[in-house]
Amino acid sequence: MANSLNYTEIIKKTLQEATLNQPSLQTIKIYPVCDSDSGNFLVLATGIDQKKWINNILFHARLVDNSKIVIEEDNFEEGLTYSLIKAGIKSEDIIFN
């Protein structure tokens, strides 16, 4: 259980930092959505780009069985997975879907 709480905080902090460091992309906003109860952590990009509504998931991770992180999407240029490992998540606890 301690692992899941620590992993939750690591994921939340990593996503928050990743969205703060993003350059301004016209009117598109990038923001984290962290739901500890369901174990879902996302980075969304929404806004209008050339008169078209954009609504994309840039990153999606799920905390499973309180000890494994399933990476559903990682569309960041350098990837957030490495940032999660660097922040303290064990690489063997990460599963790519």
Rosetta constraint file for C-alpha pairs under 8 A:
AtomPair CA 1 CA 5 HARMONIC 6.51 0.50
AtomPair CA 1 CA 66 HARMONIC 6.32 0.50
AtomPair CA 1 CA 67 HARMONIC 7.90 0.50
AtomPair CA 2 CA 6 HARMONIC 6.16 0.50
AtomPair CA 3 CA 7 HARMONIC 5.89 0.50
AtomPair CA 3 CA 66 HARMONIC 7.00 0.50
AtomPair CA 3 CA 67 HARMONIC 6.23 0.50
AtomPair CA 4 CA 8 HARMONIC 5.90 0.50
AtomPair CA 4 CA 63 HARMONIC 7.61 0.50
AtomPair CA 4 CA 66 HARMONIC 4.64 0.50
AtomPair CA 4 CA 67 HARMONIC 5.62 0.50
AtomPair CA 5 CA 9 HARMONIC 6.34 0.50
AtomPair CA 6 CA 10 HARMONIC 6.18 0.50
AtomPair CA 7 CA 11 HARMONIC 6.07 0.50
AtomPair CA 7 CA 67 HARMONIC 7.86 0.50
AtomPair CA 7 CA 89 HARMONIC 6.60 0.50
AtomPair CA 8 CA 12 HARMONIC 6.17 0.50
AtomPair CA 8 CA 36 HARMONIC 6.71 0.50
AtomPair CA 8 CA 39 HARMONIC 7.94 0.50
AtomPair CA 8 CA 63 HARMONIC 7.66 0.50
AtomPair CA 9 CA 13 HARMONIC 6.03 0.50
AtomPair CA 10 CA 14 HARMONIC 6.03 0.50
AtomPair CA 10 CA 84 HARMONIC 6.99 0.50
AtomPair CA 10 CA 87 HARMONIC 6.53 0.50
AtomPair CA 10 CA 88 HARMONIC 7.27 0.50
AtomPair CA 10 CA 89 HARMONIC 7.56 0.50
AtomPair CA 11 CA 15 HARMONIC 6.13 0.50
AtomPair CA 11 CA 41 HARMONIC 7.38 0.50
AtomPair CA 11 CA 84 HARMONIC 6.63 0.50
AtomPair CA 12 CA 16 HARMONIC 6.11 0.50
AtomPair CA 12 CA 34 HARMONIC 6.33 0.50
AtomPair CA 12 CA 41 HARMONIC 7.38 0.50
AtomPair CA 13 CA 17 HARMONIC 6.11 0.50
AtomPair CA 14 CA 18 HARMONIC 6.08 0.50
AtomPair CA 14 CA 80 HARMONIC 7.80 0.50
AtomPair CA 14 CA 83 HARMONIC 6.93 0.50
AtomPair CA 14 CA 84 HARMONIC 6.60 0.50
AtomPair CA 14 CA 87 HARMONIC 7.63 0.50
AtomPair CA 15 CA 19 HARMONIC 6.24 0.50
AtomPair CA 15 CA 32 HARMONIC 5.89 0.50
AtomPair CA 15 CA 42 HARMONIC 7.75 0.50
AtomPair CA 15 CA 43 HARMONIC 6.90 0.50
AtomPair CA 15 CA 80 HARMONIC 8.00 0.50
AtomPair CA 16 CA 20 HARMONIC 6.34 0.50
AtomPair CA 16 CA 31 HARMONIC 7.59 0.50
AtomPair CA 16 CA 32 HARMONIC 6.04 0.50
AtomPair CA 17 CA 21 HARMONIC 6.36 0.50
AtomPair CA 18 CA 22 HARMONIC 6.60 0.50
AtomPair CA 18 CA 80 HARMONIC 7.87 0.50
AtomPair CA 19 CA 30 HARMONIC 6.00 0.50
AtomPair CA 19 CA 31 HARMONIC 5.62 0.50
AtomPair CA 19 CA 32 HARMONIC 6.72 0.50
AtomPair CA 19 CA 43 HARMONIC 7.61 0.50
AtomPair CA 22 CA 30 HARMONIC 7.58 0.50
AtomPair CA 24 CA 28 HARMONIC 7.64 0.50
AtomPair CA 24 CA 29 HARMONIC 7.84 0.50
AtomPair CA 25 CA 29 HARMONIC 7.29 0.50
AtomPair CA 26 CA 49 HARMONIC 7.26 0.50
AtomPair CA 27 CA 47 HARMONIC 5.74 0.50
AtomPair CA 27 CA 48 HARMONIC 5.90 0.50
AtomPair CA 27 CA 49 HARMONIC 6.76 0.50
AtomPair CA 28 CA 45 HARMONIC 6.31 0.50
AtomPair CA 28 CA 46 HARMONIC 5.35 0.50
AtomPair CA 28 CA 47 HARMONIC 4.22 0.50
AtomPair CA 28 CA 48 HARMONIC 6.09 0.50
AtomPair CA 28 CA 49 HARMONIC 6.87 0.50
AtomPair CA 28 CA 54 HARMONIC 7.57 0.50
AtomPair CA 29 CA 44 HARMONIC 7.98 0.50
AtomPair CA 29 CA 45 HARMONIC 5.54 0.50
AtomPair CA 29 CA 46 HARMONIC 5.42 0.50
AtomPair CA 29 CA 47 HARMONIC 6.07 0.50
AtomPair CA 30 CA 43 HARMONIC 6.80 0.50
AtomPair CA 30 CA 44 HARMONIC 5.60 0.50
AtomPair CA 30 CA 45 HARMONIC 4.45 0.50
AtomPair CA 30 CA 46 HARMONIC 6.66 0.50
AtomPair CA 31 CA 43 HARMONIC 5.54 0.50
AtomPair CA 31 CA 44 HARMONIC 5.51 0.50
AtomPair CA 31 CA 45 HARMONIC 6.69 0.50
AtomPair CA 32 CA 41 HARMONIC 7.43 0.50
AtomPair CA 32 CA 42 HARMONIC 5.69 0.50
AtomPair CA 32 CA 43 HARMONIC 4.37 0.50
AtomPair CA 32 CA 44 HARMONIC 6.32 0.50
AtomPair CA 33 CA 41 HARMONIC 5.83 0.50
AtomPair CA 33 CA 42 HARMONIC 5.05 0.50
AtomPair CA 33 CA 43 HARMONIC 6.05 0.50
AtomPair CA 33 CA 44 HARMONIC 7.32 0.50
AtomPair CA 34 CA 39 HARMONIC 7.96 0.50
AtomPair CA 34 CA 40 HARMONIC 6.29 0.50
AtomPair CA 34 CA 41 HARMONIC 4.50 0.50
AtomPair CA 34 CA 42 HARMONIC 6.34 0.50
AtomPair CA 35 CA 39 HARMONIC 5.84 0.50
AtomPair CA 35 CA 40 HARMONIC 5.34 0.50
AtomPair CA 35 CA 41 HARMONIC 6.10 0.50
AtomPair CA 36 CA 40 HARMONIC 6.64 0.50
AtomPair CA 36 CA 41 HARMONIC 7.76 0.50
AtomPair CA 39 CA 62 HARMONIC 5.31 0.50
AtomPair CA 39 CA 63 HARMONIC 4.78 0.50
AtomPair CA 39 CA 64 HARMONIC 7.03 0.50
AtomPair CA 40 CA 60 HARMONIC 7.14 0.50
AtomPair CA 40 CA 61 HARMONIC 5.97 0.50
AtomPair CA 40 CA 62 HARMONIC 4.65 0.50
AtomPair CA 40 CA 63 HARMONIC 6.60 0.50
AtomPair CA 41 CA 59 HARMONIC 7.84 0.50
AtomPair CA 41 CA 60 HARMONIC 5.64 0.50
AtomPair CA 41 CA 61 HARMONIC 5.24 0.50
AtomPair CA 41 CA 62 HARMONIC 6.28 0.50
AtomPair CA 42 CA 57 HARMONIC 6.90 0.50
AtomPair CA 42 CA 58 HARMONIC 7.37 0.50
AtomPair CA 42 CA 59 HARMONIC 5.23 0.50
AtomPair CA 42 CA 60 HARMONIC 4.41 0.50
AtomPair CA 42 CA 61 HARMONIC 6.52 0.50
AtomPair CA 43 CA 57 HARMONIC 6.01 0.50
AtomPair CA 43 CA 58 HARMONIC 5.39 0.50
AtomPair CA 43 CA 59 HARMONIC 4.98 0.50
AtomPair CA 43 CA 60 HARMONIC 6.70 0.50
AtomPair CA 44 CA 55 HARMONIC 7.13 0.50
AtomPair CA 44 CA 56 HARMONIC 5.77 0.50
AtomPair CA 44 CA 57 HARMONIC 4.74 0.50
AtomPair CA 44 CA 58 HARMONIC 5.74 0.50
AtomPair CA 44 CA 59 HARMONIC 7.28 0.50
AtomPair CA 45 CA 54 HARMONIC 7.10 0.50
AtomPair CA 45 CA 55 HARMONIC 5.72 0.50
AtomPair CA 45 CA 56 HARMONIC 5.17 0.50
AtomPair CA 45 CA 57 HARMONIC 6.40 0.50
AtomPair CA 45 CA 58 HARMONIC 6.77 0.50
AtomPair CA 46 CA 53 HARMONIC 7.36 0.50
AtomPair CA 46 CA 54 HARMONIC 5.15 0.50
AtomPair CA 46 CA 55 HARMONIC 4.48 0.50
AtomPair CA 46 CA 56 HARMONIC 6.52 0.50
AtomPair CA 47 CA 53 HARMONIC 5.73 0.50
AtomPair CA 47 CA 54 HARMONIC 5.30 0.50
AtomPair CA 47 CA 55 HARMONIC 6.88 0.50
AtomPair CA 48 CA 52 HARMONIC 5.32 0.50
AtomPair CA 48 CA 53 HARMONIC 4.53 0.50
AtomPair CA 48 CA 54 HARMONIC 5.80 0.50
AtomPair CA 49 CA 53 HARMONIC 6.37 0.50
AtomPair CA 49 CA 54 HARMONIC 6.58 0.50
AtomPair CA 57 CA 73 HARMONIC 7.54 0.50
AtomPair CA 58 CA 73 HARMONIC 6.74 0.50
AtomPair CA 58 CA 74 HARMONIC 6.16 0.50
AtomPair CA 58 CA 75 HARMONIC 4.94 0.50
AtomPair CA 58 CA 76 HARMONIC 6.41 0.50
AtomPair CA 59 CA 72 HARMONIC 7.47 0.50
AtomPair CA 59 CA 73 HARMONIC 4.90 0.50
AtomPair CA 59 CA 74 HARMONIC 4.56 0.50
AtomPair CA 59 CA 75 HARMONIC 5.96 0.50
AtomPair CA 59 CA 76 HARMONIC 7.20 0.50
AtomPair CA 59 CA 80 HARMONIC 7.79 0.50
AtomPair CA 60 CA 71 HARMONIC 6.17 0.50
AtomPair CA 60 CA 72 HARMONIC 5.27 0.50
AtomPair CA 60 CA 73 HARMONIC 4.93 0.50
AtomPair CA 60 CA 74 HARMONIC 6.65 0.50
AtomPair CA 61 CA 69 HARMONIC 6.42 0.50
AtomPair CA 61 CA 70 HARMONIC 5.48 0.50
AtomPair CA 61 CA 71 HARMONIC 4.49 0.50
AtomPair CA 61 CA 72 HARMONIC 5.63 0.50
AtomPair CA 61 CA 73 HARMONIC 7.04 0.50
AtomPair CA 62 CA 69 HARMONIC 5.51 0.50
AtomPair CA 62 CA 70 HARMONIC 5.09 0.50
AtomPair CA 62 CA 71 HARMONIC 6.60 0.50
AtomPair CA 62 CA 72 HARMONIC 7.48 0.50
AtomPair CA 63 CA 67 HARMONIC 6.92 0.50
AtomPair CA 63 CA 68 HARMONIC 5.79 0.50
AtomPair CA 63 CA 69 HARMONIC 4.62 0.50
AtomPair CA 63 CA 70 HARMONIC 6.47 0.50
AtomPair CA 64 CA 68 HARMONIC 5.15 0.50
AtomPair CA 64 CA 69 HARMONIC 6.00 0.50
AtomPair CA 64 CA 70 HARMONIC 7.06 0.50
AtomPair CA 67 CA 93 HARMONIC 6.76 0.50
AtomPair CA 68 CA 93 HARMONIC 4.79 0.50
AtomPair CA 68 CA 94 HARMONIC 5.94 0.50
AtomPair CA 68 CA 95 HARMONIC 7.16 0.50
AtomPair CA 69 CA 93 HARMONIC 6.11 0.50
AtomPair CA 69 CA 94 HARMONIC 4.86 0.50
AtomPair CA 69 CA 95 HARMONIC 6.06 0.50
AtomPair CA 70 CA 94 HARMONIC 5.94 0.50
AtomPair CA 70 CA 95 HARMONIC 4.70 0.50
AtomPair CA 70 CA 96 HARMONIC 5.77 0.50
AtomPair CA 70 CA 97 HARMONIC 6.51 0.50
AtomPair CA 71 CA 81 HARMONIC 7.84 0.50
AtomPair CA 71 CA 94 HARMONIC 7.13 0.50
AtomPair CA 71 CA 95 HARMONIC 6.12 0.50
AtomPair CA 71 CA 96 HARMONIC 4.95 0.50
AtomPair CA 71 CA 97 HARMONIC 5.97 0.50
AtomPair CA 72 CA 96 HARMONIC 6.63 0.50
AtomPair CA 72 CA 97 HARMONIC 5.33 0.50
AtomPair CA 74 CA 79 HARMONIC 5.85 0.50
AtomPair CA 74 CA 80 HARMONIC 6.57 0.50
AtomPair CA 74 CA 81 HARMONIC 7.33 0.50
AtomPair CA 75 CA 79 HARMONIC 6.52 0.50
AtomPair CA 76 CA 80 HARMONIC 6.48 0.50
AtomPair CA 79 CA 83 HARMONIC 7.51 0.50
AtomPair CA 80 CA 84 HARMONIC 6.31 0.50
AtomPair CA 81 CA 85 HARMONIC 6.46 0.50
AtomPair CA 82 CA 86 HARMONIC 6.09 0.50
AtomPair CA 83 CA 87 HARMONIC 6.05 0.50
AtomPair CA 84 CA 88 HARMONIC 6.53 0.50
AtomPair CA 84 CA 89 HARMONIC 5.73 0.50
AtomPair CA 85 CA 89 HARMONIC 4.62 0.50
AtomPair CA 85 CA 90 HARMONIC 5.97 0.50
AtomPair CA 85 CA 91 HARMONIC 6.00 0.50
AtomPair CA 89 CA 93 HARMONIC 7.09 0.50
AtomPair CA 89 CA 94 HARMONIC 7.91 0.50
AtomPair CA 90 CA 94 HARMONIC 7.12 0.50
